Amino acid sequence: MKWRFFEPNDLNWILKITRDMFDESEWKDELEYNTEKVTNYFFSALSNPNLFGIIGMDKEEKPIGFLTGMIMEYTFSSSKYAREMDLYVIPSKRGGVTGVQLMRKFIDWAKSKGAKEIYFEPSRGVKKDFDAMGKRLNMDNISTVYRRKL
């Protein structure tokens, strides 16, 4: 898989693919997709050194997935950690190594930024698939997130 950081001309693809991602989510019937918010987040990822955005591409350099994340500081310390925000691979390319490779690039970037640890929090629908990826990346499954919709 080839990859590159977000570029300004990726906006239209990001808007399309995040819409597809939203349509697959459990929230599609409860929330409204916000194009303006996605656009603002995309341009923030281009300019903020603590935000990360990459696109994974196939051999023909056609986009097949993306990952966004950020560097944050612990509440009680100025030490840093990294948090994945969004990871999406188009359905026809799932089950391969694209997601793992995108995550490896994020881990490398987080290390270069001085992060002490990294967090990935998969949505419920992909947790089983993520468990396999997490094992391939030597990650520990440290907790389960519970929530209640209000």
Secondary structure, DSSP 4 states (H G I P E B T S, - for coil): -EEEE--GGGHHHHHHHHHHHHHHSTTTTTS---HHHHHHHHHHHHH-TTEEEEEEE-TT--EEEEEEEEEEE-TT-S-EEEEEEEEEE-GGGTTSSHHHHHHHHHHHHHHHTTEEEEE----GGGHHHHHHHHHHTT------------
